[in-house]
Every structure is written in C-alpha cells, then in structure tokens.
Amino acid sequence: MQDADALAKLCTAFTPLILKEAHYPSVFDALSEDAVNTAWVIFLEFIKKYNGRDFRHLPGLIQCHLRYELLHSVIKQNHRSKETSLENALLQLGYSPIDKTTFSLALQQALSQLSSKEQLVLHYCYEANLSQQEAAAKLGCSARSVRRYLTMALAKLKQQLNNS
C-alpha cells in the first residue's frame, strides 16, 4: 500500500512536467494525443527502474529521460509514417507519371529488371514496411548495404521509368 501511495504522490507531483514535455510542439505534432500517454508510460517505466538514492536530482533526471525518450518516439513515428509506398518514393525523386495505370505497368516491368537483392530490399522497406535495420537483419547484411541497395534500386527504377 505504501508503494501505491508513493507512486500516486509522484504522479501528482510530476503531472505538470509530463504534460509540458508531452505538449512540446515537435512531440505533440508527431504523436498527437498519444504524446501524453507515451509520456506517462515513459515516466512510470523510469520510476519502476529507478534505484538511486539521490532524490534531489530526480526531477532533472526524469525531465532528461522523458525528453530523450519522447524525441526517440517521435523519430520512430516519423520513420514509420513517412510515405512508404514505392510510388511516393519515386515521386519524391522527381519521377512524374502520366497516369496511374501506365505507371503501375511500367513500374512492374522496371522492377523485374532489378537484381534479386534490390527487389528484396524494396520489398522489405516499402511493402513490408520494415526499417532499414530490420531489413538488414532479414537479409543478413548491414544497414549501410540496405541503404546502398535501396539507393541504387530507386535510381535504376527512376531511370527505367523515365526511359519508358
């Protein structure tokens, strides 16, 4: 019962800090209403793991930890919410198709001309929506290799699509 009371007091005391960090513009823009819940989860996990006796510095530690973890969550969210379709990636590279049907057919033909490794990288990064690190783990190579294959594949696709 003492732990529950102590936790309730900590939650009450740190509510303003949690709300402040969760409503930080870049955090709230990326996470929206999940920002507050994410901040509470981060706070409670930190309290659960905290075993120090230096309570004088606890507010600063919590603030630093909250800010770091929230920004890390923003980065993960931004990575996941990027335009992840292959079509959008090509559009960002400057390819502008005439119509959707022609584009789909041309894309399928261009994809068939890529190496199997390049096709796998595109599949993992765009269709399976994996990060480059996750794709690298599946392929048994480094994230740097995945980036290289991805860059080469997109450049080849753009060139082939512009030629067709």
C-alpha positions in Angstrom: 0.0 0.0 0.0 2.9 2.3 0.8 4.2 1.9 -2.8 0.9 2.8 -4.3 0.6 5.9 -2.2 4.2 6.9 -3.0 3.5 6.4 -6.7 0.3 8.4 -6.6 2.2 11.3 -4.9 4.9 11.1 -7.6 2.3 11.1 -10.4 0.6 14.1 -8.9 3.9 15.9 -8.3 5.2 15.3 -11.9 1.9 15.8 -13.8 2.9 19.4 -14.9 6.3 18.2 -16.1 4.8 15.3 -18.0 2.2 17.5 -19.6 4.8 20.1 -20.5 7.1 17.6 -22.2 4.2 15.8 -24.0 2.9 19.1 -25.4 6.3 20.2 -26.6 5.4 21.3 -30.2 7.5 18.8 -32.2 6.4 15.9 -29.8 2.7 16.7 -29.9 2.8 17.3 -33.7 4.2 13.8 -34.3 2.5 11.8 -31.6 -0.7 13.9 -31.2 -2.9 12.7 -28.4 -0.7 9.7 -27.9 2.0 12.0 -26.6 0.6 12.3 -23.1 0.0 8.6 -22.8 3.5 7.9 -24.1 5.0 10.3 -21.6 3.2 8.6 -18.7 4.4 5.2 -19.8 8.0 6.5 -20.0 7.6 8.2 -16.6 6.2 5.1 -14.9 8.9 2.8 -16.5 11.6 5.2 -15.3 10.2 5.2 -11.8 9.9 1.4 -11.8 13.6 1.1 -12.8 15.0 3.9 -10.7 17.0 2.6 -7.8 19.1 5.6 -6.9 19.0 7.4 -3.6 19.8 10.9 -5.0 16.2 12.2 -4.9 17.5 15.8 -5.1 18.4 15.3 -8.7 15.4 13.1 -9.5 13.3 15.8 -11.2 16.1 16.7 -13.6 16.8 13.0 -14.4 13.1 12.4 -15.1 12.9 15.5 -17.3 16.0 14.5 -19.3 14.8 10.9 -19.6 11.3 12.0 -20.7 12.6 14.4 -23.3 15.0 11.9 -24.7 12.5 9.1 -24.9 9.8 11.3 -26.3 12.1 12.5 -29.0 13.1 8.9 -29.7 9.4 8.1 -30.0 9.0 11.0 -32.4 11.8 9.8 -34.6 10.4 6.3 -34.7 6.9 7.6 -35.5 8.3 9.8 -38.3 10.2 6.9 -39.7 7.1 4.7 -39.7 4.8 7.5 -41.0 6.9 8.5 -44.0 5.4 7.9 -47.3 6.3 4.3 -47.6 4.9 3.4 -51.0 7.4 2.9 -53.7 5.4 5.2 -55.9 5.7 8.0 -53.5 9.5 7.4 -53.1 9.8 7.7 -56.9 7.7 10.8 -57.0 10.0 12.4 -54.4 12.9 11.6 -56.6 11.3 13.6 -59.4 9.5 11.0 -61.5 6.1 12.2 -62.6 3.9 9.6 -64.3 1.3 10.4 -66.9 -1.4 8.2 -65.4 -1.7 5.7 -62.7 -2.4 2.6 -64.9 0.6 3.3 -67.2 2.7 4.0 -64.2 1.8 0.6 -62.5 2.6 -1.3 -65.6 5.8 0.5 -66.2 6.8 0.0 -62.6 6.2 -3.7 -62.7 8.3 -4.0 -65.8 11.1 -1.9 -64.3 11.0 -3.9 -61.0 11.5 -7.2 -63.0 14.8 -5.8 -64.3 16.3 -5.2 -60.9 18.6 -7.7 -59.2 17.0 -10.1 -56.7 18.8 -8.3 -53.8 17.4 -4.9 -54.9 13.9 -6.4 -55.3 14.1 -7.9 -51.8 15.3 -4.6 -50.3 12.4 -2.7 -52.0 10.0 -5.3 -50.8 11.2 -5.2 -47.1 11.4 -1.4 -47.0 8.2 -0.5 -48.9 5.8 -3.4 -48.9 6.7 -5.0 -45.6 7.2 -1.5 -44.1 10.4 -2.6 -42.3 13.1 -0.1 -41.2 16.4 -0.4 -43.0 17.9 -2.0 -39.8 15.1 -4.6 -39.8 15.6 -5.3 -43.5 19.3 -5.7 -42.9 18.7 -8.3 -40.2 16.4 -10.3 -42.5 18.9 -10.1 -45.4 21.9 -10.9 -43.2 23.8 -7.7 -44.2 24.5 -4.3 -42.7 22.0 -1.3 -42.7 24.6 0.5 -44.8 24.3 -2.2 -47.5 20.5 -1.9 -47.4 20.8 1.9 -47.9 23.1 1.3 -50.8 20.8 -1.3 -52.5 17.8 0.9 -51.9 19.5 4.0 -53.4 20.7 2.0 -56.4 17.3 0.4 -56.9 15.4 3.7 -56.8 17.9 5.3 -59.2 17.5 2.4 -61.6 13.7 2.5 -61.4 13.7 6.2 -62.0 16.0 5.9 -65.0 14.0 3.0 -66.4 10.6 4.7 -65.9 11.9 7.9 -67.5 13.1 6.0 -70.5 9.8 4.2 -70.9 
